[in-house]
């Protein structure tokens, strides 16, 4: 998670996508700030409602209900996100798989229950982006029981969209923070950067580094949002779609990129890459701050 260190003139807090969020803005008038913040928050809520797996009336629910049956009509926005997830599947050699959310039916992080191999083996055959038929205006999940989950890109996409809404309304100073996934609208009023602290994954009141930004985005993926510790092992919600088991190599990886959706994608893929994460990030020419399980911090500006 990324934590704002310096504050703008006006902060509007709200809850969305299961996270504490805020829109932080500076403008000539409080009225302009309030109107812009409301518009940005409405956009975040719109995206949450449209792609939530918890709503029966969402796009995701319609697609999943028709798994193994009929193709579902989709709009341009949904097609864009699905195409992007397909690109991530290819770029990650199959590690980023939007059909792997079905593993949540086996992992119970609230009650600290490790699933049996039999439970995982029942779900693994339903995972695989290659079973998604994406055509012009439609999408179909070929296998009965398959599920799509937009959780890997939805929050970051919403941060970018909210930031765009603010820019369209003439806001030039501020940022959108959705549970630590940040999209910067523009520098502080005096032209200096906002400073964001990267949360320590084991000590929430501490930071491991700070990032100065006047534009672009910052996102973090880590083993400390949904997890349980058992028998000296940490089991987190980031699951390898090939095995169904949690990743174990990194405590957290933060990425700085032009867009939040790109930063979040790189962070998630890097966590899934495990021991190959830093090599992959270096080859991808991406700026990062990462902490391994021994507490060592690595970075690339």
C-alpha positions, 0 to 999 in steps of 0.5 A: 500500500502507498501512503500519502505523506504530504496533504493537499488543500482538500481531501474527500474520503470514501469507501469503494472496492473494499478499500479506504479511498480518497480524492485529494485536490487543490483548486482555485475554489472549494466549489470546483473541488467539491464538484470534481471530487463528486464526479470522480467518486461517481466514476469509481462507484460506476466501475465497481458496480459494473464489474463487481463479482458480488453483484447479480446485475454486474457484467461479470455476473452475466458472463459467469452465469453463461459459462459453458452456454452462450456468448454474452454481449459486451460494450467497448469498455468491457472489451478493452479490459478483456483485451488488456487481460488477454495481453497480460496473460500472454506477457506473463506466460500465463501467470496473470490469468483473470479466470483464476479467481475461482480459487477463492472457493478453495481458500478461506482466509478468514478462517485460516483454512488450507485447502486440500489438493483434492479441492484445488485439483477440482478447480484447476481445470476451470482456469485458463484464459485460452478457454475465453472466446473474445470476439467483436462485441461478445465474450464466452467462457467455454467451460461450465463452472468457469469464472472471470474476475476483474479484480486484477485490473478493476481498482487500478483502472478506476483510479485512472478513470477518476483521474481523467475525470478530474483533468477533464474538469480542469483540475491540475493539482491532486491525486486519486488514492484507491486503497494505495493504488494512486493515480496522480493528476498533477503536482502540488500548487507550487509545482513540487511533487506529492510524496507517497510512502510505501507501507512496510508490509509487516509494520503498518505504521512504518514505510520502507521508501518514499516516492515523489510524483508530479504525474503518473501512478503508483501501485503495490501488490503484497502478501499482507492484505488478505492472508493468514499465518499458520505453522510458521508459513504465510498464506496470502491471496496472490495465488499461482494459477498453475498450482493454486498455491500462494506465492511466497518469495516477496512481501511486497512489490511497488511499481511506478508507471504512467498509468495505475492499471499498468503499475498494478499489473506489473506489481501482480505479475512480479509477485507471481514471477517469484524468484524471477521477479526482479530480472523480469522487471529489469528486462521490462525497464520498470521502476520498482521498490520490492521487499523480499521475505528476509526484509531486504529492500530492492529498488530501481528508480 
